[in-house]
Amino acid sequence: MEQFKLTRSFSSSFGQISYDIMGEGPPLILVHGTPWSSFNWRHIIPALSQWFTVHYYDLLGYGQSEMPDGDVSLGVQNKIFSELLNYWELNNPIVIGHDFGGTTVLRTHLLEKREFEKIILIDPVAVSPWGSSFFSHVKKNEAAFQGIPEYIHEAIISTYVQGAKYNSMDEETLKGIITPFLGATGQRAFYRQIAHADQRFTEEIESVYNEIKAPVCIIWGEQDSWIPIEKEVYCIIHQNVLICFGSQCGIFGTGRSTCRTCIPYTEVLIT
């Protein structure tokens, strides 16, 4: 498997953040979701870098960023993102958020009062209730999951990740996604981020979605089994929102991990 390596680091108030920058042009930021990392953007980054200076990073507790024992919830991710914007000296960039990354983008815009030129949300976790039965079970039994043998943990996370994909997932992609969450540190981090997931972090902003100032494009996998289209997407519509389902963007047979394959949406960004 070709190694995907982030070469730069930023010391946030909450922990070390790994990131990288590619391309030239207007600034664009990619924010991944859970249980993913910037590895999921690996095919999209080179395409976007033809038009933009692409900034991408791993959320605290994910990928190549620090996996601390402390708080890695959505309640700190927006604060870290705001710190990164200051560190990168970026004002009003285009931003793309997938899953929890979409939540982080919305919280950063609405709570941290950071301005964005355009907001692109891919399968965002934005409206309560959310979370699978697996999420609920882990939250109630985190200590038990932390103690399971590594080979059982690998089987659990592999099955969980593959459940997000409508089509089959190749071995290289699967390994790239789950590897950061293997080993003692990774296993603790995987169950910790689930245990720290809390609906109050979306409930805090749901009532102020009408205050979103930037144009918003929502891209949704038509076969998303984790959060189906009809469950959430129509709840976050306001006058500045464009909704684009998978096949309408030239992306067919898409599930939860749409961000790996949605290169065609670059047209939305550059027009």
C-alpha positions as CSV (number, residue, x, y, z in Angstrom):
1,M,0.0,0.0,0.0
2,E,1.3,3.5,-1.0
3,Q,2.0,5.4,2.2
4,F,-0.1,8.5,2.8
5,K,1.9,10.9,5.0
6,L,1.2,14.3,6.4
7,T,4.4,16.2,6.6
8,R,3.5,19.2,8.8
9,S,2.4,19.7,12.4
10,F,0.6,22.3,14.4
11,S,0.4,22.5,18.2
12,S,-3.2,23.3,19.1
13,S,-4.4,24.1,22.6
14,F,-5.8,20.5,22.7
15,G,-3.0,18.5,21.1
16,Q,-0.8,18.0,18.1
17,I,-2.4,18.3,14.7
18,S,-0.9,16.8,11.5
19,Y,-1.6,18.6,8.3
20,D,-0.4,19.4,4.8
21,I,-0.9,21.9,2.0
22,M,-0.9,21.3,-1.8
23,G,-1.5,23.4,-4.9
24,E,-1.8,27.0,-5.8
25,G,-4.8,29.3,-6.0
26,P,-7.5,30.4,-3.6
27,P,-7.5,28.6,-0.2
28,L,-9.7,25.6,0.2
29,I,-9.8,23.4,3.4
30,L,-10.8,19.7,3.7
31,V,-12.2,18.5,7.0
32,H,-12.8,14.7,7.3
33,G,-15.3,12.9,9.4
34,T,-15.4,9.8,11.6
35,P,-14.0,7.2,11.6
36,W,-12.0,8.6,8.7
37,S,-8.9,10.7,8.2
38,S,-7.4,12.9,5.5
39,F,-6.4,9.6,3.8
40,N,-9.9,9.5,2.5
41,W,-9.2,12.7,0.5
42,R,-6.1,11.3,-1.2
43,H,-7.6,11.1,-4.7
44,I,-9.5,14.4,-4.4
45,I,-6.6,16.5,-3.1
46,P,-4.5,16.3,-6.4
47,A,-7.6,17.1,-8.4
48,L,-8.5,20.1,-6.3
49,S,-4.9,21.4,-6.2
50,Q,-5.1,22.2,-9.9
51,W,-7.3,25.2,-8.9
52,F,-6.8,25.7,-5.2
53,T,-4.3,25.8,-2.4
54,V,-5.7,22.8,-0.6
55,H,-5.2,22.6,3.2
56,Y,-6.1,19.3,4.8
57,Y,-5.5,17.8,8.3
58,D,-6.4,15.0,10.6
59,L,-8.9,15.9,13.4
60,L,-7.6,15.5,17.0
61,G,-7.8,11.8,17.9
62,Y,-7.8,10.6,14.3
63,G,-5.3,9.6,11.6
64,Q,-1.8,11.0,12.1
65,S,-2.8,13.6,14.7
66,E,-2.3,13.1,18.4
67,M,-4.6,10.6,20.0
68,P,-4.8,12.0,23.6
69,D,-6.7,10.5,26.5
70,G,-8.6,13.8,26.9
71,D,-11.5,15.3,25.0
72,V,-11.7,14.6,21.3
73,S,-15.4,15.5,20.9
74,L,-17.1,17.8,18.4
75,G,-17.0,20.3,21.3
76,V,-13.3,20.9,20.8
77,Q,-12.9,20.2,17.0
78,N,-14.4,23.6,16.1
79,K,-12.0,25.4,18.5
80,I,-9.1,23.5,16.9
81,F,-10.3,24.4,13.4
82,S,-10.5,28.0,14.4
83,E,-7.0,27.9,15.8
84,L,-5.8,26.4,12.5
85,L,-7.4,29.2,10.5
86,N,-5.4,31.7,12.6
87,Y,-2.2,29.7,12.2
88,W,-2.7,29.4,8.4
89,E,-3.7,33.1,8.3
90,L,-6.8,32.3,6.2
91,N,-9.8,34.5,6.0
92,N,-13.0,33.5,4.1
93,P,-11.7,30.3,2.5
94,I,-13.8,27.7,0.8
95,V,-14.3,24.7,3.1
96,I,-15.5,21.2,2.5
97,G,-16.6,19.0,5.5
98,H,-17.6,15.4,5.4
99,D,-19.7,13.7,8.1
100,F,-18.4,15.0,11.5
101,G,-16.2,17.3,9.5
102,G,-19.4,18.9,8.2
103,T,-20.5,19.4,11.8
104,T,-17.1,20.9,12.7
105,V,-17.4,23.4,9.8
106,L,-20.9,24.4,10.8
107,R,-19.9,24.8,14.5
108,T,-16.9,26.8,13.5
109,H,-19.0,29.1,11.3
110,L,-21.8,29.6,13.8
111,L,-20.1,29.4,17.2
112,E,-16.6,30.6,16.4
113,K,-18.0,33.2,13.9
114,R,-15.5,32.3,11.2
115,E,-16.5,33.4,7.7
116,F,-16.3,31.1,4.7
117,E,-16.7,32.0,1.0
118,K,-18.5,28.7,0.3
119,I,-19.4,25.7,2.4
120,I,-19.6,22.3,0.8
121,L,-21.1,19.6,3.1
122,I,-20.8,15.9,2.2
123,D,-23.2,13.6,4.2
124,P,-23.0,16.0,7.2
125,V,-24.0,15.0,10.7
126,A,-26.2,18.1,11.3
127,V,-29.6,17.2,12.8
128,S,-30.5,15.1,15.8
129,P,-31.1,12.3,16.4
130,W,-28.1,10.6,14.9
131,G,-25.8,7.7,15.8
132,S,-26.1,4.0,15.1
133,S,-27.0,1.2,17.5
134,F,-23.3,0.4,17.5
135,F,-22.5,4.0,18.6
136,S,-25.0,3.6,21.5
137,H,-23.6,0.3,22.5
138,V,-20.0,1.5,22.6
139,K,-21.0,4.6,24.6
140,K,-22.5,2.4,27.3
141,N,-19.7,-0.2,27.3
142,E,-16.5,1.7,26.3
143,A,-14.3,0.0,28.9
144,A,-15.3,-3.4,27.7
145,F,-14.5,-2.5,24.0
146,Q,-11.2,-1.1,25.1
147,G,-10.2,-4.4,26.5
148,I,-11.1,-6.8,23.6
149,P,-8.2,-8.6,21.8
150,E,-6.7,-6.7,18.9
151,Y,-7.8,-9.3,16.3
152,I,-11.4,-8.9,17.4
153,H,-11.1,-5.1,17.4
154,E,-9.7,-5.2,13.8
155,A,-12.6,-7.4,12.7
156,I,-15.1,-5.0,14.3
157,I,-13.6,-1.8,12.8
158,S,-13.2,-3.5,9.4
159,T,-16.9,-4.5,9.3
160,Y,-18.0,-1.1,10.6
161,V,-16.1,0.8,8.0
162,Q,-17.2,-1.4,5.1
163,G,-20.8,-0.8,6.2
164,A,-20.4,2.8,5.0
165,K,-19.7,1.8,1.4
166,Y,-22.4,1.0,-1.1
167,N,-20.0,-0.7,-3.4
168,S,-17.2,-3.1,-2.4
169,M,-14.1,-1.5,-0.8
170,D,-10.7,-2.6,-2.0
171,E,-8.1,-3.9,0.5
172,E,-5.8,-0.9,0.1
173,T,-8.5,1.5,1.0
174,L,-9.7,-0.5,3.9
175,K,-6.2,-0.8,5.4
176,G,-5.6,2.9,4.9
177,I,-8.7,3.8,6.8
178,I,-8.4,1.4,9.7
179,T,-4.6,1.3,10.3
180,P,-4.5,4.5,12.4
181,F,-7.0,2.9,14.8
182,L,-5.0,-0.4,15.2
183,G,-2.5,-1.1,18.0
184,A,-3.1,-0.1,21.7
185,T,-3.2,3.7,21.1
186,G,-5.3,3.4,18.0
187,Q,-7.8,1.0,19.6
188,R,-8.3,3.4,22.6
189,A,-8.7,6.3,20.2
190,F,-11.4,4.6,18.1
191,Y,-13.7,3.8,21.0
192,R,-12.9,7.1,22.7
193,Q,-14.1,9.2,19.8
194,I,-17.4,7.2,19.7
195,A,-17.8,7.5,23.4
196,H,-17.3,11.3,23.2
197,A,-19.9,11.6,20.4
198,D,-22.9,13.5,21.7
199,Q,-26.0,14.9,20.1
200,R,-25.8,18.1,22.1
201,F,-23.1,19.3,19.8
202,T,-25.5,19.4,16.9
203,E,-28.4,20.5,19.0
204,E,-26.4,23.6,20.0
205,I,-26.4,24.9,16.4
206,E,-29.6,23.4,14.8
207,S,-31.7,26.4,15.9
208,V,-29.4,28.9,14.2
209,Y,-28.9,27.3,10.8
210,N,-30.9,30.2,9.3
211,E,-27.9,32.4,10.4
212,I,-25.5,30.6,8.0
213,K,-24.1,33.4,5.8
214,A,-22.2,31.5,3.2
215,P,-23.6,29.7,0.1
216,V,-24.0,26.1,1.0
217,C,-23.8,23.0,-1.3
218,I,-24.9,19.7,0.3
219,I,-23.7,16.5,-1.4
220,W,-25.4,13.3,-0.3
221,G,-24.8,9.6,-1.1
222,E,-28.0,8.3,-2.5
223,Q,-27.4,4.9,-0.8
224,D,-26.2,6.3,2.5
225,S,-27.3,3.6,5.1
226,W,-25.9,5.4,8.1
227,I,-27.9,8.6,7.7
228,P,-30.4,8.2,4.8
229,I,-31.1,11.3,2.7
230,E,-34.7,11.6,3.9
231,K,-33.7,11.6,7.5
232,E,-31.8,14.7,7.6
233,V,-30.9,16.7,4.5
234,Y,-34.2,18.5,4.1
235,C,-34.0,19.8,7.7
236,I,-31.0,22.1,6.9
237,I,-32.3,23.7,3.8
238,H,-32.4,27.5,3.7
239,Q,-32.3,30.0,0.9
240,N,-28.5,29.7,0.2
241,V,-28.4,25.9,-0.1
242,L,-27.9,23.8,-3.2
243,I,-28.5,20.1,-2.7
244,C,-26.8,17.6,-5.0
245,F,-27.4,13.9,-4.6
246,G,-24.8,11.4,-5.8
247,S,-25.9,10.7,-9.4
248,Q,-26.7,14.4,-9.9
249,C,-23.0,15.2,-9.4
250,G,-21.9,12.4,-11.8
251,I,-21.2,10.1,-8.8
252,F,-23.1,6.8,-8.9
253,G,-23.7,4.1,-6.3
254,T,-22.6,6.2,-3.4
255,G,-22.9,5.3,0.3
256,R,-21.5,7.1,3.4
257,S,-17.9,7.3,2.2
258,T,-18.9,9.5,-0.8
259,C,-15.9,11.8,-0.1
260,R,-13.5,9.2,-1.6
261,T,-15.1,9.4,-5.1
262,C,-16.7,12.8,-5.5
263,I,-14.1,14.5,-7.7
264,P,-16.8,15.7,-10.1
265,Y,-18.1,18.2,-7.6
266,T,-15.1,20.4,-8.3
267,E,-17.3,22.2,-10.8
268,V,-19.4,23.4,-7.9
269,L,-16.4,25.0,-6.4
270,I,-14.9,26.8,-9.4
271,T,-18.1,28.3,-10.8
